[in-house]
Amino acid sequence: MLIKKGSDIKWSEVTPQRTYLDRRKFLAGMAVAGTTAVAGLGVRNLISPSVVRADGGSGLAPIQGLQKSPFSTTEKITPFKDVSNYNNYYEFSTDKYEPAALAKNFRTSPWKVTIDGHVKKKQVLDVDEIIKMASPEERIYRHRCVEGWSIVVPWIGFPLSELIKRAEPLDKAKFVEFTTILDMRQMPGQRTNVLDWPYVEGLRMDEAMHPLALLCFGMYGAALPNQDGAPLRMVVPWKYGFKSAKAIVRIRFVDKQPENTWNRSAPNEYGFYSNVNPHVDHPRWSQANERRLGEFFKRPTLMFNGYDQVASLYNGMDLKKNF
């Protein structure tokens, strides 16, 4: 097999997306072990120069002045090309390989975020104002999807608690609700009824205030790619990935538990808390093991995704009932 360096590759030589996707669908019909082995060979999925360049970079604006966070894991980081080309983003598509191309021209500027509900300081902020609230931190977090795959990503952002403190929530604020953008013209997945749009997620106030909860605007040293939630998303590393809302346009402080999208869609499968718990199976598959993108072998799933710092938040709770 001939392997070329990035600098030698012409875009005319890159496999067309449709051809690649057709090939992937064929491979999906093969045995799981065989499919995984092919993935482990590092097949290039270069969709466009602006999404993933031949040199492996994002082509997005680098973020300066990053601080390294003590919360970071020392585990091997998942390659950018995998994280940016395999995405759960139903607003664009239910196919994990399609959002990167479909989100290529998604407009993230101008972008406003409404902060309201039970707070003293209701406001509408430009996303750039939010980004400047605190010094950016790089946090290498494990991130696990409910389907059984996981990644390790150097996310960039600051603790959500910084924004919460500035909003000055009232005593009656017990939960924080996140609403993502509703834009059917730009997001073809929203033209379907696969979910009830717009996408809504939420955290209990003490979860939102925990220092691990990250308001995120970048990864891999640069701004977030569109397909990974630009321009602003949550990263809650001890919970399954769907709890980390993308493309946020509203942060609302409420007194009752929010009715989050996946829980409303399938309450027997997706609970409000959605903590990573290997002892609670999804009704259609086990959660006891996981596979990192790009790896062949599975590994045991860790309680709270390995973030034992949050265990005290759930003292006295039945985590099988409150899944």
C-alpha positions in Angstrom: 0.0 0.0 0.0 1.4 3.4 -1.0 1.3 6.0 1.8 1.8 9.6 0.9 2.7 12.4 3.2 0.2 15.2 3.6 2.2 17.7 1.6 2.2 15.3 -1.4 -1.6 14.8 -1.5 -3.6 16.7 -4.1 -7.3 17.2 -3.4 -8.1 15.6 -6.7 -6.6 12.4 -5.2 -8.9 12.4 -2.2 -11.7 9.8 -2.3 -15.0 11.5 -2.9 -17.2 11.5 0.2 -20.1 9.5 -1.4 -17.7 6.9 -2.6 -16.2 6.7 0.9 -19.6 6.5 2.6 -20.7 3.7 0.2 -17.6 1.8 1.0 -18.2 2.3 4.7 -21.7 1.0 4.4 -20.4 -2.1 2.7 -17.8 -2.6 5.5 -20.6 -2.3 8.0 -22.1 -5.5 6.7 -18.9 -7.4 7.6 -18.1 -9.0 10.9 -17.5 -6.4 13.7 -13.9 -7.5 14.3 -13.1 -7.1 10.6 -14.7 -3.7 10.4 -12.8 -2.5 13.5 -9.6 -3.8 12.1 -10.1 -1.8 9.0 -10.8 1.3 11.1 -7.6 0.6 13.0 -5.6 1.0 9.8 -6.3 4.8 9.9 -8.2 5.2 6.7 -8.1 8.9 5.7 -11.5 10.7 5.6 -10.5 14.0 4.2 -13.8 15.7 3.4 -12.7 19.2 2.5 -9.7 21.4 3.1 -11.6 23.6 5.6 -12.7 20.6 7.7 -9.6 18.5 7.9 -6.4 19.5 6.1 -3.9 17.0 4.7 -1.5 17.9 7.5 -4.1 16.8 10.2 -4.8 20.3 11.4 -8.2 21.9 11.7 -7.5 25.0 9.7 -9.3 27.0 12.5 -8.1 29.9 14.4 -5.7 28.9 17.2 -6.5 30.0 20.8 -3.7 31.8 22.5 -2.8 31.9 26.2 -4.0 28.5 27.1 -3.6 27.3 30.7 -3.0 23.6 31.3 -5.7 22.2 33.7 -4.9 19.9 36.6 -8.2 18.1 35.8 -6.6 16.7 32.7 -6.2 13.0 32.2 -2.8 11.6 31.1 -4.4 9.1 28.7 -3.5 9.1 25.0 -5.4 11.7 23.0 -7.7 10.5 20.3 -6.5 11.9 16.9 -8.2 15.0 15.7 -9.2 13.4 12.4 -11.3 10.8 14.3 -13.0 13.2 16.6 -13.8 15.7 13.8 -15.1 13.1 11.4 -17.2 10.8 13.6 -19.9 12.9 15.3 -23.2 12.4 17.1 -25.0 15.5 15.8 -28.6 14.7 14.9 -29.3 18.3 14.0 -27.3 17.6 10.8 -27.6 13.8 10.4 -28.1 10.5 12.2 -25.2 9.2 10.3 -22.0 9.8 12.3 -19.8 10.4 9.2 -22.0 13.1 7.6 -22.1 16.0 10.0 -18.5 17.1 9.1 -19.5 17.9 5.5 -23.0 19.0 6.3 -21.8 21.5 8.9 -19.0 22.9 6.8 -20.8 26.2 6.0 -22.8 26.5 9.3 -22.7 30.1 10.4 -21.5 30.6 13.9 -21.2 34.4 13.7 -23.0 36.5 14.8 -24.1 34.4 17.7 -26.0 35.5 20.7 -26.7 33.5 24.0 -29.7 34.4 26.2 -29.2 34.0 29.9 -32.5 34.2 31.8 -34.8 32.5 34.2 -34.3 32.8 38.0 -31.3 35.1 37.9 -30.7 38.6 39.0 -28.8 39.5 35.8 -30.8 38.4 32.8 -28.8 39.3 29.7 -28.2 38.5 26.0 -24.5 38.1 25.3 -22.4 37.8 22.2 -20.5 34.5 22.2 -17.2 36.5 22.1 -18.2 38.2 25.4 -18.7 34.8 27.0 -15.4 33.5 25.7 -13.6 36.5 27.3 -15.2 35.9 30.8 -12.3 33.7 32.0 -8.8 32.6 30.9 -9.1 29.7 28.5 -8.0 26.3 29.9 -7.1 23.2 28.0 -8.6 20.1 29.7 -7.9 16.6 28.4 -11.1 14.8 29.2 -12.4 11.3 28.6 -15.7 11.5 26.9 -18.0 8.5 26.5 -20.9 8.0 24.2 -23.9 5.9 25.2 -23.5 3.7 22.1 -20.3 2.3 23.6 -17.5 4.3 22.0 -15.2 6.8 23.7 -12.7 9.5 23.0 -10.0 11.5 24.8 -10.1 15.2 23.7 -8.1 18.3 24.7 -11.2 20.6 25.1 -10.8 24.3 25.6 -13.1 26.5 27.8 -13.7 27.5 31.3 -15.8 26.2 34.2 -19.5 26.8 33.7 -19.5 28.1 37.3 -17.8 31.3 36.2 -20.8 32.2 34.0 -23.3 31.1 36.7 -21.7 33.3 39.3 -21.9 36.3 37.0 -25.6 35.7 36.3 -26.3 35.6 40.1 -28.9 32.9 40.3 -31.8 33.3 42.8 -32.4 30.8 45.6 -35.2 29.2 43.6 -32.9 28.3 40.7 -32.3 24.5 41.2 -31.4 23.5 37.7 -29.7 24.9 34.6 -31.3 24.3 31.2 -29.4 24.5 27.9 -31.2 25.0 24.6 -29.4 24.6 21.2 -30.1 26.6 18.1 -33.2 25.8 15.9 -32.3 26.5 12.3 -33.9 24.0 9.9 -32.4 25.8 6.9 -28.8 25.2 8.0 -29.4 22.0 9.9 -31.0 19.4 7.7 -31.5 16.9 10.5 -34.0 19.3 12.1 -36.3 18.9 9.1 -37.0 15.4 10.3 -38.9 14.3 13.4 -36.2 12.0 14.7 -36.2 14.2 17.8 -38.3 17.0 19.2 -36.4 20.2 18.3 -34.8 22.3 19.5 -32.5 20.1 21.5 -32.7 20.7 25.3 -30.5 19.4 28.1 -30.0 20.2 31.7 -28.0 19.8 34.9 -28.8 20.1 38.5 -27.3 23.3 40.0 -24.7 21.5 42.0 -23.6 19.5 38.9 -23.4 22.7 36.9 -21.3 24.3 39.6 -18.9 21.4 39.8 -15.4 22.5 38.5 -15.4 19.6 36.0 -18.4 21.0 34.1 -16.8 22.9 31.2 -18.3 25.6 29.0 -16.4 24.8 25.9 -15.4 26.9 22.8 -12.4 25.0 21.4 -10.4 21.8 21.1 -7.0 20.7 20.0 -5.6 24.2 20.5 -8.1 26.0 18.2 -11.7 27.0 17.9 -14.4 24.3 17.8 -15.1 22.8 14.4 -18.8 23.2 13.4 -19.4 19.5 13.6 -18.2 19.4 17.2 -20.6 22.0 18.6 -19.3 25.4 17.5 -19.3 28.1 18.7 -20.3 27.1 22.3 -21.1 23.8 23.9 -21.0 22.0 27.2 -18.6 19.2 28.2 -19.7 17.2 31.2 -17.1 14.4 31.3 -18.7 12.1 33.9 -21.9 11.8 31.9 -22.8 10.2 28.6 -22.0 12.5 25.6 -25.6 13.5 24.8 -25.7 15.5 28.1 -23.1 17.9 26.6 -25.3 20.2 24.6 -23.9 21.8 21.4 -24.4 25.1 19.6 -26.0 26.7 22.7 -28.2 29.8 22.3 -30.0 29.9 25.7 -29.0 29.1 29.3 -32.0 29.2 31.6 -32.1 28.9 35.4 -35.2 27.0 36.5 -36.8 25.7 39.6 -37.9 22.3 38.2 -36.0 19.5 36.5 -35.8 20.3 32.7 -37.5 17.9 30.3 -34.4 17.1 28.3 -34.8 15.9 24.7 -33.6 12.3 24.8 -35.4 11.6 28.1 -38.6 13.0 26.5 -38.0 10.9 23.4 -37.2 7.6 25.1 -37.6 7.8 28.9 -36.9 4.1 29.4 -33.6 4.4 27.7 -32.2 7.9 28.6 -32.6 9.2 32.1 -32.1 12.8 33.2 -28.9 12.2 35.1 -27.2 9.9 32.5 -24.1 9.4 34.6 -21.7 6.9 33.1 -22.5 3.7 35.0 -21.3 0.3 33.8 -23.8 -1.4 36.1 -26.8 0.1 34.3 -27.3 -1.3 30.8 -29.0 0.4 28.0 -32.1 -1.6 27.2 -30.6 -2.6 23.9 -26.9 -3.1 24.8 -24.5 -3.4 27.7 -22.6 -0.4 29.0 -20.0 -2.5 30.8 -17.3 -2.0 28.1 -16.3 0.7 25.6 -14.1 1.1 22.6 -11.9 4.1 21.9 -12.1 5.5 18.4 -9.3 4.1 16.4 -8.6 1.2 18.8 -9.5 -2.5 18.3 -9.9 -3.8 21.8 -12.6 -2.8 24.3 -11.8 -1.7 27.8 -14.0 -1.8 31.0 -16.2 1.2 31.5 -15.4 3.2 34.6 -18.0 4.5 37.1 -18.6 8.2 36.4 -16.2 7.7 33.5 -13.4 7.6 36.0 -14.2 11.0 37.5 -14.6 10.0 41.1 -14.6 13.6 42.2 -18.3 13.8 41.5 -19.4 10.8 43.5 -20.4 12.9 46.5 -23.0 14.7 44.3 -25.1 11.6 44.3 -24.7 10.4 47.9 -27.9 8.6 49.0 -29.3 8.3 45.4 -30.2 5.1 43.7 -28.2 5.4 40.6 -30.0 2.5 38.9 -33.3 4.2 39.4 -32.0 7.7 38.7 -30.1 6.6 35.6 
